[in-house]
Amino acid sequence: MLVDGKWTENWQPVQAKDAAGGFVRQQSTFRNWVTADGSSGFKAEAGRYHLYVALICPWASRTLMARKIKGLEQAITVSVVEPALTDQGWRFGTYPGSTPDHLHNATYMHEIYTRADPHVSGRATVPVLWDKHTDSLVNNESADILRMLNAGFGSLASGPDLYPEALRAEIDALNDAIYPNLNNGVYRAGFATTQTAYETAFADVFASLGDLESRLSDSRLYLHGDALTETDIRAFVTLIRFDAAYHGLFKTNLKRIADYPHLQAYMLRILGLPGVRETVSIDHIKHGYYSIKTLNPLGLVPLGPALGWDQPG
């Protein structure tokens, strides 16, 4: 991680843990906002903003999905880091599906953070929303960026309202249940440092999956009915990675998503939405997660599983 703008030691997935040995995620530190009228100091303008993402990362993939669904591909440019995590974290390079740093020609993501703040401390995470006009880091919290892409870009955006006012209380409540138990639950299981912490996270993950399977059993298209919302994006990015990575590497192996008929159908329904498949790379997902040395010291990447849906078309 960065300490006062300097890279220290080698990258480690667990940088904080609770008293029970559970994984604790770092809080995002850049929390500015883009608004249509610019009252926040960051005005929505075509071509002004840039997303830094990793295709392995579910948090970054939230923002890529929203950019597609809201029709913002021409308004917001993108750079994609390589999937494998190096000793200096995310790196730009030539791995298929990744890109150079289009703005600053950086080698590592942590260089983007120190460009924004020469004395920054913390992990250099993705996604990052960057302002080209002021050459500054706007926001590195995926939940914020997801909401900005939905409503902050005004007439530049199109597509469905992912956070409709009538559903906001329900969306917030389900987000608050899914995040600790499923989105972060798989990480709590995979990066647990005690058996107790692992078993607690394992139970939370499968309780959450069971709840979602039951919720979808009434033939609704999405988690809040027939309209796609941000909750569906937040759930999808975990579900689509589950069988390929979390089930094996993170030891959340009670069931696969393929064993939940309603969840599997729901996941594939979202995958089939225009543009969504372009944000999913099973190759990046497997090469990225299996590059984590603490979980897979030899770096061997499995050839399976046979997912059935992971080919274009």
C-alpha positions as CSV (number, residue, x, y, z in Angstrom):
1,M,0.0,0.0,0.0
2,L,0.9,3.7,-0.1
3,V,2.2,5.4,3.0
4,D,2.6,9.2,2.6
5,G,2.8,8.8,-1.1
6,K,5.5,6.0,-1.0
7,W,4.9,2.4,-2.0
8,T,5.7,0.1,0.9
9,E,6.5,-3.6,0.8
10,N,4.7,-6.0,-1.6
11,W,1.0,-6.0,-2.3
12,Q,-1.1,-8.0,0.2
13,P,-4.8,-8.8,0.0
14,V,-5.4,-8.5,3.8
15,Q,-4.3,-5.2,5.3
16,A,-6.6,-5.1,8.2
17,K,-8.6,-7.7,10.2
18,D,-11.0,-7.7,13.1
19,A,-10.5,-9.3,16.6
20,A,-11.8,-12.7,15.2
21,G,-9.4,-12.7,12.3
22,G,-12.0,-11.5,9.8
23,F,-11.1,-9.5,6.6
24,V,-11.8,-5.8,6.9
25,R,-12.1,-3.8,3.7
26,Q,-10.4,-0.4,3.4
27,Q,-12.7,2.6,3.1
28,S,-12.6,4.8,0.0
29,T,-10.9,8.2,0.5
30,F,-11.8,10.2,-2.6
31,R,-15.5,11.0,-2.5
32,N,-16.2,14.0,-4.8
33,W,-19.3,14.0,-7.0
34,V,-20.1,14.8,-10.6
35,T,-23.4,16.7,-11.1
36,A,-25.2,17.8,-14.2
37,D,-25.1,21.5,-13.2
38,G,-21.6,21.5,-11.9
39,S,-22.7,22.7,-8.4
40,S,-20.4,20.1,-6.9
41,G,-17.3,21.5,-8.6
42,F,-17.3,18.7,-11.2
43,K,-19.7,19.3,-14.1
44,A,-21.0,16.5,-16.3
45,E,-19.4,17.1,-19.7
46,A,-18.8,14.7,-22.6
47,G,-15.2,13.6,-22.8
48,R,-14.2,15.1,-19.5
49,Y,-14.1,12.0,-17.3
50,H,-12.1,8.8,-17.4
51,L,-12.6,5.4,-15.6
52,Y,-9.8,3.3,-14.4
53,V,-11.0,-0.3,-14.0
54,A,-10.0,-4.0,-13.8
55,L,-12.1,-6.6,-15.4
56,I,-11.3,-9.0,-12.6
57,C,-12.8,-6.6,-10.0
58,P,-16.5,-6.8,-9.2
59,W,-16.5,-3.2,-7.8
60,A,-15.0,-1.8,-11.0
61,S,-17.3,-3.9,-13.1
62,R,-20.3,-2.2,-11.4
63,T,-19.2,1.0,-13.0
64,L,-18.5,-0.5,-16.4
65,M,-22.0,-2.1,-16.4
66,A,-23.6,1.3,-15.5
67,R,-21.6,3.1,-18.2
68,K,-22.9,0.6,-20.8
69,I,-26.5,0.5,-19.5
70,K,-26.7,4.3,-19.3
71,G,-25.3,4.9,-22.8
72,L,-22.2,6.8,-21.5
73,E,-19.6,4.9,-23.6
74,Q,-18.9,8.0,-25.8
75,A,-18.9,10.4,-22.8
76,I,-16.5,8.5,-20.5
77,T,-13.3,7.0,-21.6
78,V,-11.7,3.9,-20.0
79,S,-8.4,2.3,-19.2
80,V,-8.2,-1.3,-18.1
81,V,-5.4,-2.7,-15.9
82,E,-3.9,-6.2,-16.4
83,P,-5.7,-9.0,-14.4
84,A,-2.7,-10.3,-12.5
85,L,-1.9,-8.5,-9.2
86,T,1.8,-7.7,-9.0
87,D,3.9,-6.9,-6.0
88,Q,3.0,-3.2,-6.7
89,G,-0.7,-3.9,-7.2
90,W,-2.6,-3.2,-10.4
91,R,-0.4,-2.7,-13.5
92,F,-1.1,-1.4,-17.0
93,G,0.2,-3.5,-19.8
94,T,-0.4,-5.6,-22.8
95,Y,-2.3,-8.6,-21.5
96,P,-5.2,-9.2,-23.9
97,G,-8.2,-7.2,-22.9
98,S,-6.1,-4.7,-20.9
99,T,-4.9,-1.3,-22.0
100,P,-2.1,1.2,-21.3
101,D,-2.9,4.2,-19.1
102,H,-4.4,6.4,-21.7
103,L,-4.0,9.6,-19.7
104,H,-0.7,9.6,-17.9
105,N,1.2,6.6,-19.3
106,A,1.6,5.3,-15.8
107,T,2.9,1.7,-15.2
108,Y,1.0,1.1,-11.9
109,M,-2.3,2.2,-10.5
110,H,-0.6,3.6,-7.4
111,E,1.0,6.2,-9.6
112,I,-2.4,7.6,-10.4
113,Y,-3.1,8.0,-6.7
114,T,0.1,9.8,-6.0
115,R,-0.6,12.1,-9.0
116,A,-3.8,13.0,-7.3
117,D,-2.2,13.4,-3.9
118,P,1.5,13.1,-3.4
119,H,1.0,12.3,0.3
120,V,-1.8,9.8,-0.1
121,S,-1.9,6.7,2.2
122,G,-3.8,3.5,1.5
123,R,-4.4,0.9,-1.2
124,A,-4.5,1.9,-4.8
125,T,-7.9,0.4,-5.7
126,V,-10.2,0.4,-8.7
127,P,-12.5,1.8,-9.9
128,V,-11.3,5.4,-10.2
129,L,-13.2,8.2,-11.8
130,W,-10.7,10.8,-13.0
131,D,-11.3,14.4,-14.2
132,K,-9.2,15.2,-17.2
133,H,-9.9,19.0,-17.0
134,T,-8.6,19.5,-13.5
135,D,-6.3,16.5,-13.7
136,S,-7.7,15.2,-10.4
137,L,-9.2,12.1,-8.9
138,V,-12.9,12.6,-8.4
139,N,-14.0,9.4,-6.7
140,N,-12.8,5.9,-5.9
141,E,-15.9,4.4,-4.3
142,S,-17.8,2.2,-6.7
143,A,-21.2,2.7,-5.0
144,D,-20.8,6.5,-5.5
145,I,-19.7,6.2,-9.1
146,L,-22.6,3.8,-9.9
147,R,-25.0,6.5,-8.6
148,M,-23.2,9.3,-10.5
149,L,-23.4,7.4,-13.7
150,N,-27.1,6.9,-13.1
151,A,-28.1,10.4,-12.3
152,G,-25.1,12.8,-12.3
153,F,-24.6,13.0,-16.0
154,G,-27.9,14.5,-16.9
155,S,-28.9,14.5,-20.6
156,L,-25.6,12.8,-21.5
157,A,-27.1,9.5,-20.1
158,S,-30.0,7.4,-21.3
159,G,-31.4,4.0,-20.3
160,P,-33.3,3.0,-17.2
161,D,-33.3,4.9,-13.9
162,L,-31.3,2.5,-11.7
163,Y,-32.3,4.2,-8.5
164,P,-36.0,5.3,-8.9
165,E,-37.4,7.3,-6.1
166,A,-40.3,5.0,-5.4
167,L,-37.9,2.1,-4.8
168,R,-35.1,3.8,-3.0
169,A,-35.9,2.6,0.5
170,E,-36.2,-1.0,-0.8
171,I,-33.1,-0.7,-2.9
172,D,-31.1,0.6,0.1
173,A,-32.3,-2.1,2.4
174,L,-31.5,-4.9,0.0
175,N,-28.1,-3.4,-0.9
176,D,-27.3,-3.2,2.9
177,A,-28.1,-7.0,3.2
178,I,-26.3,-8.1,0.1
179,Y,-23.1,-6.1,0.6
180,P,-21.7,-7.6,3.8
181,N,-23.1,-11.1,3.3
182,L,-22.5,-11.7,-0.4
183,N,-20.5,-9.0,-2.2
184,N,-18.0,-8.7,0.6
185,G,-18.9,-12.1,2.2
186,V,-17.0,-14.0,-0.4
187,Y,-13.9,-11.9,0.4
188,R,-14.5,-12.4,4.1
189,A,-14.4,-16.2,3.5
190,G,-11.5,-16.2,1.1
191,F,-9.3,-13.9,3.1
192,A,-10.3,-15.1,6.6
193,T,-7.3,-15.7,8.9
194,T,-9.1,-18.0,11.4
195,Q,-11.5,-20.9,11.0
196,T,-14.2,-19.1,13.0
197,A,-14.0,-16.1,10.7
198,Y,-14.2,-18.3,7.6
199,E,-17.1,-20.3,8.9
200,T,-19.1,-17.2,9.8
201,A,-18.5,-15.7,6.3
202,F,-19.3,-19.0,4.6
203,A,-22.6,-19.2,6.4
204,D,-23.4,-15.6,5.5
205,V,-22.7,-16.2,1.8
206,F,-25.0,-19.1,1.4
207,A,-27.7,-17.6,3.6
208,S,-27.7,-14.6,1.2
209,L,-27.7,-16.8,-1.9
210,G,-30.6,-18.8,-0.5
211,D,-32.6,-15.6,0.2
212,L,-32.0,-14.3,-3.3
213,E,-33.0,-17.6,-4.8
214,S,-36.3,-17.5,-2.8
215,R,-36.9,-13.8,-3.8
216,L,-36.6,-14.7,-7.5
217,S,-38.9,-17.7,-7.2
218,D,-42.0,-15.7,-7.9
219,S,-41.1,-15.2,-11.6
220,R,-40.0,-11.6,-11.2
221,L,-37.4,-10.5,-13.7
222,Y,-35.2,-8.6,-11.3
223,L,-34.7,-8.3,-7.6
224,H,-37.1,-5.4,-7.2
225,G,-39.7,-6.6,-9.8
226,D,-39.7,-6.1,-13.6
227,A,-37.3,-3.1,-13.7
228,L,-33.5,-3.4,-13.5
229,T,-32.0,-1.4,-10.6
230,E,-28.6,-0.8,-9.1
231,T,-29.2,-3.7,-6.8
232,D,-29.2,-6.1,-9.8
233,I,-25.8,-4.7,-10.9
234,R,-24.4,-5.1,-7.4
235,A,-25.6,-8.7,-7.2
236,F,-24.7,-9.7,-10.7
237,V,-21.0,-8.8,-10.5
238,T,-20.6,-11.3,-7.6
239,L,-22.8,-14.0,-9.1
240,I,-20.9,-14.0,-12.4
241,R,-17.6,-14.6,-10.7
242,F,-18.8,-17.2,-8.2
243,D,-18.5,-20.5,-10.0
244,A,-15.2,-19.5,-11.8
245,A,-13.4,-18.1,-8.8
246,Y,-15.1,-17.8,-5.4
247,H,-16.4,-21.4,-5.3
248,G,-12.9,-22.9,-5.5
249,L,-10.3,-20.4,-4.6
250,F,-12.3,-18.6,-1.9
251,K,-13.6,-21.9,-0.4
252,T,-17.3,-21.0,-0.8
253,N,-18.0,-24.4,-2.1
254,L,-21.3,-25.6,-0.6
255,K,-23.1,-24.9,-3.9
256,R,-22.5,-23.2,-7.3
257,I,-24.7,-20.6,-8.8
258,A,-25.5,-23.2,-11.4
259,D,-27.2,-25.2,-8.5
260,Y,-29.7,-22.3,-7.9
261,P,-32.1,-22.4,-10.9
262,H,-33.6,-19.0,-10.3
263,L,-30.3,-17.3,-9.6
264,Q,-28.7,-18.9,-12.6
265,A,-31.5,-17.8,-14.9
266,Y,-31.5,-14.3,-13.4
267,M,-27.7,-14.0,-13.9
268,L,-27.9,-15.1,-17.5
269,R,-30.8,-12.7,-18.1
270,I,-28.6,-9.8,-17.0
271,L,-25.6,-11.1,-18.9
272,G,-27.8,-11.0,-22.0
273,L,-28.7,-7.3,-21.7
274,P,-27.1,-5.1,-24.4
275,G,-23.4,-4.3,-23.6
276,V,-23.2,-6.3,-20.3
277,R,-21.3,-9.3,-21.7
278,E,-18.6,-6.9,-22.9
279,T,-17.9,-6.0,-19.2
280,V,-17.3,-9.7,-18.3
281,S,-14.0,-11.5,-18.9
282,I,-13.8,-14.9,-17.3
283,D,-10.1,-15.0,-18.5
284,H,-9.3,-11.9,-16.6
285,I,-11.3,-13.1,-13.6
286,K,-9.5,-16.4,-13.3
287,H,-6.0,-15.0,-14.1
288,G,-6.6,-12.2,-11.6
289,Y,-7.9,-14.1,-8.6
290,Y,-5.5,-17.0,-9.1
291,S,-2.6,-14.6,-9.2
292,I,-3.1,-13.8,-5.5
293,K,0.0,-15.5,-4.0
294,T,-1.4,-15.9,-0.5
295,L,-4.3,-18.0,-1.9
296,N,-2.4,-19.7,-4.8
297,P,1.3,-19.6,-4.2
298,L,2.3,-21.3,-7.5
299,G,0.0,-19.1,-9.6
300,L,-1.5,-22.0,-11.5
301,V,-4.7,-21.1,-13.3
302,P,-7.4,-23.8,-13.6
303,L,-8.6,-24.7,-17.0
304,G,-12.2,-25.2,-15.7
305,P,-14.9,-25.0,-14.8
306,A,-17.1,-25.5,-17.9
307,L,-19.6,-22.7,-17.4
308,G,-21.5,-23.1,-20.6
309,W,-22.2,-19.4,-21.0
310,D,-18.6,-18.0,-21.1
311,Q,-18.3,-17.9,-24.9
312,P,-19.3,-14.9,-27.0
313,G,-22.6,-15.1,-28.7
